């Protein structure tokens, strides 16, 4: 320790106050201040651009520890102050902020849109696969249904074919009472399969062509109509059985050689008056044999052809005689008897009468129509079944939503 002249216990703290910055400076002498030059600004003069501010002087810590600490703290605070650099790029601050926000929103929206787009794509692919698979399932059911319809149609066709083979010539329908009854019973005994129209209406047929859908509808509608017509035919035939039987009796008892026709030529006066050449239906009497002039009550010998007949225009009228007409080239002799050909359909219907003829005509017309429609429908049904079978055999597609 340094030796001082002062007493122990009494210390001069002025030096310590000075080191701590607590000692007040003596006021300057009046008039001793420095006068600033004219035009100088009073106050602190800012540092020129780029100049570093003056750094505080750090005292010797051995002599002034507190002052050194204060100076170091002041220098550290000055060094830690952030340097602010202002750059003007011409873009408003708000626009930059909005652009950044828009980019952020776009990124978030893009991330959210990815699963949505993926879902739409998967949904479309699945919908297409489901439609394809549903069409296959529907085609299987419709194919089986159409096949059952075909079995019924073939049964009807077979029954009608057997009836034809039992008719005249082995290839025509008979008007015999028993044959008609047998055919009616055969048709009525068939239990047809009615097409499943509800299945066709509700089935998913997205991949079925328009032509196939139309033909399928035609098969179903025509089948239902044909079933009804066959049923009506059987009922009408049974109701007309009495009329058909009456007609058959008339044909069986009718003698086609009992009636004939006469070509009646008008006289000159009648022709001038407008009377035309006519054909008269007459009742024949006994024949006039070759070499004879009067009808022979016993008939002509076998192997001979009559040359004429007795005839009358009224069943209660008087008998007259006329020769059979003869052909000379393309000319025939007039005012003579012309025999009927009993093999014509019109003559047969005339003999049976109107009631029986109408019943028979209607019966045959119905059978002919039913038979033709059966043939056409069976061919169309086969075609539809084959096309449905082709679709049914296609492989199914994978779907996310089975």
LUMTI-962494 format. One line per field, with one value per residue (C-alpha): chain; y, z, x; residue number from 1. Coordinates in nm, 3 decimals, padded with zeros to 5 digits. Each point is the difference from the previous one (the first is absolute). Example, Ala and Ser with C-alpha at 12.3 -4.5 7.8 and 13.67 -1.06 7.14 Angstrom:
c: c(A_A)
y: c(-00.450_00.344)
z: c(00.780_-00.066)
x: c(01.230_00.137)
k: c(1_2)
END
This chain:
c: c(A_A_A_A_A_A_A_A_A_A_A_A_A_A_A_A_A_A_A_A_A_A_A_A_A_A_A_A_A_A_A_A_A_A_A_A_A_A_A_A_A_A_A_A_A_A_A_A_A_A_A_A_A_A_A_A_A_A_A_A_A_A_A_A_A_A_A_A_A_A_A_A_A_A_A_A_A_A_A_A_A_A_A_A_A_A_A_A_A_A_A_A_A_A_A_A_A_A_A_A_A_A_A_A_A_A_A_A_A_A_A_A_A_A_A_A_A_A_A_A_A_A_A_A_A_A_A_A_A_A_A_A_A_A_A_A_A_A_A_A_A_A_A_A_A_A_A_A_A_A_A_A_A_A_A_A_A_A_A_A_A_A_A_A_A_A_A_A_A_A_A_A_A_A_A_A_A_A_A_A_A_A_A_A_A_A_A_A_A_A_A_A_A_A_A_A_A_A_A_A_A_A_A_A_A_A_A_A_A_A_A_A_A_A_A_A_A_A_A_A_A_A_A_A_A_A_A_A_A_A_A_A_A_A_A_A_A_A_A_A_A_A_A_A_A_A_A_A_A_A_A_A_A_A_A_A_A_A_A_A_A_A_A_A_A_A_A_A_A_A_A_A_A_A_A_A_A_A_A_A_A_A_A_A_A_A_A_A_A_A_A_A_A_A_A_A_A_A_A_A_A_A_A_A_A_A_A_A_A_A_A_A_A_A_A_A_A_A_A_A_A_A_A_A_A_A_A_A_A_A_A_A_A_A_A_A_A_A_A_A_A_A_A_A_A_A_A_A_A_A_A_A_A_A_A_A_A_A_A_A_A_A_A_A_A_A_A_A_A_A_A_A_A_A_A_A_A_A_A_A_A_A_A_A_A_A_A_A_A_A_A_A_A_A_A_A_A_A_A_A_A_A)
y: c(00.000_00.353_00.213_00.308_00.291_-00.025_-00.168_-00.347_-00.022_00.314_-00.037_00.244_-00.136_00.277_-00.204_-00.293_00.227_00.124_-00.354_-00.085_00.316_00.135_00.297_00.323_00.212_00.354_00.256_00.163_00.353_00.266_00.086_-00.286_-00.202_-00.047_00.213_-00.192_00.151_00.188_-00.228_-00.304_-00.212_-00.020_-00.355_-00.339_-00.027_-00.329_-00.225_-00.003_-00.289_-00.322_00.129_-00.219_00.165_00.061_-00.296_00.061_-00.012_-00.290_00.108_-00.221_-00.255_-00.001_00.366_00.038_-00.336_00.148_00.238_-00.280_-00.208_00.288_00.075_-00.362_-00.026_00.313_-00.127_-00.340_00.164_00.212_-00.305_-00.199_00.260_-00.148_00.151_00.087_00.004_00.149_-00.119_00.154_-00.248_00.198_-00.259_00.115_-00.179_-00.096_-00.160_-00.219_-00.109_-00.078_-00.193_-00.211_-00.072_-00.095_-00.237_-00.160_-00.040_-00.143_-00.258_-00.104_-00.012_-00.209_-00.247_-00.023_-00.033_-00.303_-00.248_00.156_-00.049_-00.348_-00.080_00.123_-00.210_-00.309_00.065_00.020_-00.313_-00.184_00.122_-00.125_-00.335_-00.033_00.075_-00.260_-00.262_00.082_-00.043_-00.343_-00.106_00.128_-00.173_-00.333_00.029_00.121_-00.271_-00.272_00.157_00.022_-00.364_-00.108_00.199_-00.186_-00.337_00.100_00.125_-00.326_-00.197_00.197_-00.042_-00.377_-00.036_00.183_-00.198_-00.328_00.128_00.079_-00.344_-00.152_00.215_-00.047_-00.081_-00.022_00.375_00.195_00.066_-00.213_00.125_-00.333_00.042_-00.239_00.156_00.346_-00.123_-00.178_00.310_00.221_-00.239_-00.011_00.378_00.048_-00.256_00.201_00.211_00.286_00.192_00.367_00.235_00.192_00.350_00.149_-00.135_00.158_00.332_00.024_-00.169_00.200_-00.023_00.291_-00.195_-00.174_00.135_00.179_-00.271_-00.276_00.187_00.058_-00.366_-00.116_00.223_-00.130_-00.363_00.066_00.201_-00.236_-00.303_00.143_00.087_-00.342_-00.180_00.197_-00.068_-00.375_-00.002_00.197_-00.237_-00.304_00.167_00.119_-00.343_-00.169_00.251_-00.044_-00.379_-00.019_00.214_-00.200_-00.322_00.122_00.090_-00.341_-00.168_00.202_-00.085_-00.367_-00.013_00.225_-00.155_00.227_-00.150_00.101_00.359_00.172_00.323_00.120_00.280_00.202_00.201_00.278_00.024_00.280_00.206_-00.068_00.092_00.324_00.070_-00.040_-00.350_-00.152_-00.359_-00.171_-00.317_-00.175_-00.243_-00.296_-00.336_-00.298_-00.289_-00.334_-00.022_-00.026_-00.293_-00.014_-00.066_00.098_00.320_-00.028_-00.042_-00.363_-00.074_-00.285_00.202_-00.064_-00.320_-00.007_00.136_00.235_00.377_00.172_00.240_00.206_00.021_00.080_00.325_00.251_00.351_-00.062_-00.301_00.007_00.099_-00.203_-00.201_00.086_-00.145_00.146_-00.141_00.022_00.275_-00.092_00.177_00.082_00.146_00.296_00.021_-00.180_-00.052_00.226_-00.068_-00.336_-00.161_00.051_-00.235_00.125_-00.095_-00.106_00.028_00.379_00.176_00.241_-00.280_-00.180_00.312_00.054_-00.346_00.031_00.327_00.340_-00.082_-00.304_00.158_00.305_-00.218_-00.215_00.295_00.170_-00.322_-00.057_00.366_-00.002_-00.318_00.130_00.327_-00.168_-00.247_00.272_00.222_-00.293_-00.067_00.366_00.044_-00.315_00.123_00.346_-00.148_-00.219_00.303_00.200_-00.290_-00.035_00.369_00.002_-00.308_00.178_00.284_-00.244_-00.171_00.321_00.037_00.235_00.312_00.093_00.268_00.189_-00.005_-00.348)
z: c(00.000_-00.065_00.297_00.043_00.229_00.092_00.311_-00.002_-00.018_-00.200_-00.380_-00.285_-00.218_-00.254_-00.222_00.023_-00.088_-00.299_-00.118_00.044_-00.180_00.311_00.062_-00.131_-00.221_00.100_-00.196_-00.274_00.048_-00.139_-00.350_-00.029_-00.242_-00.369_-00.234_-00.311_-00.338_-00.186_-00.176_00.207_00.130_00.370_00.130_-00.096_-00.351_-00.171_-00.129_-00.373_-00.202_00.046_00.299_00.307_00.320_00.261_00.227_00.376_00.158_00.241_00.312_00.153_00.209_00.262_00.064_-00.068_-00.001_00.006_-00.283_-00.210_00.052_-00.099_-00.310_-00.114_00.048_-00.206_-00.282_-00.005_-00.022_-00.290_-00.185_00.053_-00.162_-00.323_-00.327_-00.201_-00.379_-00.201_-00.359_-00.226_-00.280_-00.114_00.127_00.259_00.331_-00.004_-00.349_00.112_00.304_-00.213_-00.253_00.273_00.144_-00.343_-00.060_00.338_-00.066_-00.346_00.145_00.264_-00.261_-00.231_00.276_00.075_-00.371_-00.056_00.196_-00.150_-00.358_00.087_00.146_-00.314_-00.225_00.214_00.017_-00.378_-00.051_00.261_-00.148_-00.343_00.142_00.203_-00.308_-00.199_00.271_00.052_-00.373_00.010_00.297_-00.168_-00.327_00.179_00.146_-00.323_-00.203_00.226_-00.014_-00.381_-00.015_00.203_-00.234_-00.292_00.156_00.018_-00.357_-00.128_00.182_-00.180_-00.331_00.050_00.081_-00.319_-00.212_00.123_-00.088_-00.353_-00.048_00.092_-00.249_-00.374_-00.195_00.322_-00.013_00.066_00.281_00.001_00.057_00.139_00.332_00.182_-00.140_00.104_00.351_00.031_-00.106_00.240_00.288_-00.088_-00.011_00.322_00.188_-00.050_00.301_-00.154_00.171_00.007_-00.057_00.300_-00.117_00.343_-00.021_-00.341_00.121_00.311_-00.125_-00.045_-00.374_-00.044_-00.232_-00.199_-00.353_-00.102_-00.258_00.259_00.248_-00.272_-00.110_00.362_00.049_-00.325_00.109_00.331_-00.142_-00.294_00.229_00.231_-00.299_-00.156_00.323_00.018_-00.364_00.043_00.306_-00.188_-00.297_00.216_00.157_-00.333_-00.157_00.279_-00.025_-00.379_00.023_-00.052_-00.313_-00.138_00.070_-00.187_-00.298_00.003_-00.002_-00.300_-00.196_00.080_-00.120_-00.301_-00.351_-00.215_-00.315_00.092_-00.104_-00.302_-00.189_-00.326_-00.220_-00.096_-00.325_-00.039_-00.316_-00.251_00.145_00.357_-00.093_-00.162_00.320_00.198_00.144_00.052_-00.042_00.332_00.187_00.171_00.288_-00.072_00.149_-00.211_-00.074_-00.170_-00.273_-00.370_-00.124_-00.337_-00.287_00.214_00.001_00.339_00.351_00.100_00.347_00.044_-00.084_-00.271_-00.030_00.156_-00.218_-00.189_00.034_00.009_-00.285_00.199_00.314_00.114_00.202_00.173_00.134_00.303_00.228_-00.056_-00.369_-00.316_-00.149_-00.326_-00.193_-00.124_-00.156_00.167_-00.142_-00.242_-00.073_-00.355_00.027_00.231_-00.060_00.192_-00.089_00.194_00.155_00.126_00.338_00.161_00.286_00.323_00.123_00.363_00.091_00.024_00.336_-00.087_-00.099_00.325_00.204_-00.194_00.089_00.368_00.041_00.126_00.371_-00.041_-00.278_00.213_00.296_-00.216_-00.178_00.330_00.147_-00.287_-00.011_00.371_-00.027_-00.298_00.179_00.326_-00.181_-00.192_00.304_00.199_-00.262_-00.020_00.378_00.060_-00.243_00.160_00.349_-00.091_-00.127_00.317_00.222_-00.183_00.034_00.370_00.046_-00.159_00.252_00.290_-00.082_00.025_00.295_00.281_00.079_00.333_00.194_00.314_00.111_-00.065)
x: c(00.000_00.118_00.077_-00.217_00.024_-00.367_-00.126_-00.114_-00.377_-00.044_00.010_-00.037_-00.289_00.008_00.224_-00.243_-00.296_00.190_00.060_-00.366_-00.108_-00.170_00.222_-00.145_00.221_00.070_-00.192_00.199_00.109_-00.223_00.102_00.230_-00.225_00.075_-00.217_-00.118_00.070_-00.274_-00.253_00.096_-00.289_-00.020_-00.024_00.140_00.136_-00.107_00.269_00.057_-00.148_00.190_00.195_00.012_-00.122_00.269_00.060_00.009_00.347_00.043_00.200_00.265_-00.181_00.278_-00.050_-00.373_-00.179_-00.351_00.069_00.147_-00.312_-00.229_00.203_00.004_-00.375_-00.056_00.222_-00.181_-00.340_00.119_00.141_-00.319_-00.225_-00.138_00.103_-00.309_00.044_-00.286_-00.033_-00.269_-00.090_-00.300_-00.254_-00.252_00.029_-00.371_00.029_00.288_-00.198_-00.306_00.208_00.155_-00.343_-00.140_00.291_-00.058_-00.372_00.070_00.236_-00.250_-00.278_00.219_00.069_-00.373_-00.087_00.223_-00.216_-00.314_00.122_00.122_-00.340_-00.179_00.225_-00.043_-00.374_-00.030_00.206_-00.203_-00.329_00.105_00.110_-00.319_-00.214_00.194_-00.038_-00.370_-00.062_00.162_-00.214_-00.317_00.089_00.034_-00.350_-00.157_00.174_-00.139_-00.347_00.005_00.110_-00.305_-00.224_00.157_-00.085_-00.368_-00.006_00.150_-00.272_-00.271_00.178_00.032_-00.372_-00.096_00.246_-00.149_-00.349_00.119_00.145_-00.339_-00.188_-00.069_00.315_00.200_00.070_-00.318_-00.242_-00.310_-00.352_-00.098_-00.175_00.231_00.315_-00.115_-00.078_00.337_00.194_-00.195_00.074_00.370_00.030_-00.198_00.214_00.321_00.100_00.197_00.279_-00.090_00.296_00.129_-00.082_00.081_00.354_00.048_-00.142_00.220_00.317_00.321_00.060_00.243_00.229_-00.276_-00.038_-00.316_-00.079_00.025_-00.218_-00.261_00.001_-00.028_-00.303_-00.149_00.046_-00.172_-00.291_-00.059_00.017_-00.267_-00.221_00.045_-00.085_-00.324_-00.085_00.055_-00.223_-00.269_00.029_-00.067_-00.302_-00.142_00.051_-00.191_-00.285_-00.014_00.000_-00.378_00.015_00.293_-00.186_-00.308_00.212_00.168_-00.340_-00.113_00.311_-00.043_-00.360_00.039_-00.003_00.215_-00.148_-00.352_00.060_00.149_-00.002_-00.151_00.136_-00.301_00.033_-00.254_-00.204_00.064_-00.277_00.124_00.357_-00.120_-00.190_00.327_-00.032_00.353_00.115_-00.062_00.077_-00.289_00.028_-00.228_-00.095_00.094_-00.234_00.067_00.266_-00.059_00.205_00.179_-00.240_-00.300_-00.206_-00.172_00.134_00.052_-00.147_00.249_00.306_00.255_00.199_00.345_00.271_-00.229_-00.020_-00.339_-00.070_-00.252_-00.213_-00.343_-00.001_-00.226_00.041_-00.222_-00.026_-00.376_00.023_-00.036_00.284_00.165_00.295_00.323_00.312_00.344_00.214_00.276_00.327_00.103_00.348_-00.032_-00.375_-00.273_-00.359_-00.232_-00.338_00.115_00.073_00.342_00.096_00.158_00.344_-00.067_00.369_00.010_00.015_-00.277_-00.233_00.080_-00.074_-00.320_-00.114_00.087_-00.190_00.096_00.028_00.219_00.202_00.079_00.097_00.226_00.159_00.073_00.138_00.243_00.104_00.082_00.206_00.196_00.075_00.102_00.223_00.188_00.041_00.134_00.265_00.109_00.002_00.204_00.266_00.015_00.009_00.299_00.187_-00.072_00.103_00.331_00.083_-00.090_00.216_00.296_-00.032_-00.048_00.330_00.204_00.236_-00.088_00.205_00.159_-00.183_00.100_-00.360_-00.132)
k: c(1_2_3_4_5_6_7_8_9_10_11_12_13_14_15_16_17_18_19_20_21_22_23_24_25_26_27_28_29_30_31_32_33_34_35_36_37_38_39_40_41_42_43_44_45_46_47_48_49_50_51_52_53_54_55_56_57_58_59_60_61_62_63_64_65_66_67_68_69_70_71_72_73_74_75_76_77_78_79_80_81_82_83_84_85_86_87_88_89_90_91_92_93_94_95_96_97_98_99_100_101_102_103_104_105_106_107_108_109_110_111_112_113_114_115_116_117_118_119_120_121_122_123_124_125_126_127_128_129_130_131_132_133_134_135_136_137_138_139_140_141_142_143_144_145_146_147_148_149_150_151_152_153_154_155_156_157_158_159_160_161_162_163_164_165_166_167_168_169_170_171_172_173_174_175_176_177_178_179_180_181_182_183_184_185_186_187_188_189_190_191_192_193_194_195_196_197_198_199_200_201_202_203_204_205_206_207_208_209_210_211_212_213_214_215_216_217_218_219_220_221_222_223_224_225_226_227_228_229_230_231_232_233_234_235_236_237_238_239_240_241_242_243_244_245_246_247_248_249_250_251_252_253_254_255_256_257_258_259_260_261_262_263_264_265_266_267_268_269_270_271_272_273_274_275_276_277_278_279_280_281_282_283_284_285_286_287_288_289_290_291_292_293_294_295_296_297_298_299_300_301_302_303_304_305_306_307_308_309_310_311_312_313_314_315_316_317_318_319_320_321_322_323_324_325_326_327_328_329_330_331_332_333_334_335_336_337_338_339_340_341_342_343_344_345_346_347_348_349_350_351_352_353_354_355_356_357_358_359_360_361_362_363_364_365_366_367_368_369_370_371_372_373_374_375_376_377_378_379_380_381_382_383_384_385_386_387_388_389_390_391_392_393_394_395_396_397_398_399_400_401_402)
END
